[in-house]
Amino acid sequence: MRLVKSSVIEWKAAAACLAVLIVIVVQALGLGAVWPQELAEPRLDEEIVKQEKIFQRRGADVPSGYITNRGLSDYAELLPTGFCDALGRLGSPDRWLDIGAGAGQAILDYYAPPDPAAPAEKCALPGDLASAVAMSIEDRRTAAWHQLAASLGERIRYLTGKSLRHYSVEELGKFQIITDVFGGFTYTADLSRFVEKVLSLLEVGGGFYTLVPGVHLEGGDKLGTWYLTELEDAGGRPEKVCSWLKKTACVQVTCESKSDWKRPTELIKVEKVCSDVSVPRMKLVEFEAGYPPDRRFQLEQ
Ligand SMILES: C[S@@+](CC[C@H](N)C(=O)[O-])C[C@H]1O[C@@H](n2cnc3c(N)ncnc32)[C@H](O)[C@@H]1O
């Protein structure tokens, strides 16, 4: 019996040595992507901690590519066709959530348009406006935000200190429009849960307007592209963000491929058409912190 036990221990030790050897060879060959899962996970955690540190940078420490003050006219240019009209149609009983709002400049412009002749004008016709919620992990409120919030009271809110997944539907309520411009959809390490939460916060008939930079486009790819977000199916074959989203139950997805932008970008509108939403689960395979991060996800079986 003791003999059997000790040979099992020896086999286990040999297998562990072999695993270490494989990792050394794989590293030497630069094949980091095929690391065993248990060795890859601490590396993912480290990158996610690095990402959190990027969110918290302040003043001169904020990387120039980490832009937090895009206004409503930028949103009108960056979001899918129809966003401005849809926002313009909302009235006082309605609600708009901006996930990853940064300084909340788009909401400030909605309430106090800086230039009535600017293209964003039709997003915010004077008069009956929706109430708006800005959400940002880190607090980037400016004096202008505090001033407007003091005059508008409950019409605008700024939620900070945690990411979308930590809020419940009961806490936030439901929205007619949800936007995300280089926010959670671009930065999350859990894409399917993120979309699931967004859809749970959307009223049936409401729309989620977003974009994803550096992805395989529905309308075809440009040669020599550096991808930021890559998806693959369960067999490891490339999957487009739009084809994945279109597998979600109870939504209507429209994509506009921008192949001539600096980074190929998909502008996406997801309309919720019924309440029984179910998003095909994607698991995180790679994550490298950045602004935005590099991410790779794989469809679960
Ligand atoms: C690059 S800034 C973009 C700010 C703004 N949308 C703009 O275009 O100026 C990224 C924003 O996304 C937020 N963010 C990233 N991941 C998030 C998540 N999972 N939940 C909520 N906010 C998130 C950050 O806190 C920050 O406010």
Ligand as a Chemical Component Dictionary entry (heavy atoms), coordinates in Angstrom:
data_LIG
# 
_chem_comp.id                   LIG 
_chem_comp.type                 NON-POLYMER 
_chem_comp.pdbx_formal_charge   0 
_chem_comp.three_letter_code    LIG 
# 
loop_
_chem_comp_atom.comp_id 
_chem_comp_atom.atom_id 
_chem_comp_atom.alt_atom_id 
_chem_comp_atom.type_symbol 
_chem_comp_atom.charge 
_chem_comp_atom.model_Cartn_x 
_chem_comp_atom.model_Cartn_y 
_chem_comp_atom.model_Cartn_z 
_chem_comp_atom.pdbx_ordinal 
LIG C1  C1  C 0  -11.744 57.181 -21.018 1  
LIG S1  S1  S 1  -12.967 57.646 -19.859 2  
LIG C2  C2  C 0  -14.290 58.111 -20.962 3  
LIG C3  C3  C 0  -15.112 59.239 -20.354 4  
LIG C4  C4  C 0  -16.207 59.819 -21.258 5  
LIG N1  N1  N 0  -17.142 58.851 -21.722 6  
LIG C5  C5  C 0  -15.594 60.553 -22.403 7  
LIG O1  O1  O 0  -15.690 60.046 -23.532 8  
LIG O2  O2  O -1 -14.996 61.601 -22.174 9  
LIG C6  C6  C 0  -13.454 56.072 -19.208 10 
LIG C7  C7  C 0  -14.587 56.139 -18.192 11 
LIG O3  O3  O 0  -15.140 54.833 -18.077 12 
LIG C8  C8  C 0  -15.286 54.527 -16.701 13 
LIG N2  N2  N 0  -15.416 53.078 -16.574 14 
LIG C9  C9  C 0  -14.586 52.117 -17.046 15 
LIG N3  N3  N 0  -15.071 50.906 -16.756 16 
LIG C10 C10 C 0  -16.240 51.087 -16.106 17 
LIG C11 C11 C 0  -17.222 50.215 -15.557 18 
LIG N4  N4  N 0  -17.102 48.887 -15.624 19 
LIG N5  N5  N 0  -18.284 50.759 -14.926 20 
LIG C12 C12 C 0  -18.439 52.104 -14.853 21 
LIG N6  N6  N 0  -17.549 52.980 -15.370 22 
LIG C13 C13 C 0  -16.477 52.472 -15.992 23 
LIG C14 C14 C 0  -14.112 55.206 -16.053 24 
LIG O4  O4  O 0  -14.274 55.310 -14.686 25 
LIG C15 C15 C 0  -14.166 56.548 -16.794 26 
LIG O5  O5  O 0  -15.144 57.367 -16.233 27 
# 
loop_
_chem_comp_bond.comp_id 
_chem_comp_bond.atom_id_1 
_chem_comp_bond.atom_id_2 
_chem_comp_bond.value_order 
_chem_comp_bond.pdbx_ordinal 
LIG C1  S1  SING 1  
LIG S1  C2  SING 2  
LIG S1  C6  SING 3  
LIG C2  C3  SING 4  
LIG C3  C4  SING 5  
LIG C4  N1  SING 6  
LIG C4  C5  SING 7  
LIG C5  O1  DOUB 8  
LIG C5  O2  SING 9  
LIG C6  C7  SING 10 
LIG C7  O3  SING 11 
LIG C7  C15 SING 12 
LIG O3  C8  SING 13 
LIG C8  N2  SING 14 
LIG C8  C14 SING 15 
LIG N2  C9  SING 16 
LIG N2  C13 SING 17 
LIG C9  N3  DOUB 18 
LIG N3  C10 SING 19 
LIG C10 C11 SING 20 
LIG C10 C13 DOUB 21 
LIG C11 N4  SING 22 
LIG C11 N5  DOUB 23 
LIG N5  C12 SING 24 
LIG C12 N6  DOUB 25 
LIG N6  C13 SING 26 
LIG C14 O4  SING 27 
LIG C14 C15 SING 28 
LIG C15 O5  SING 29 
# 
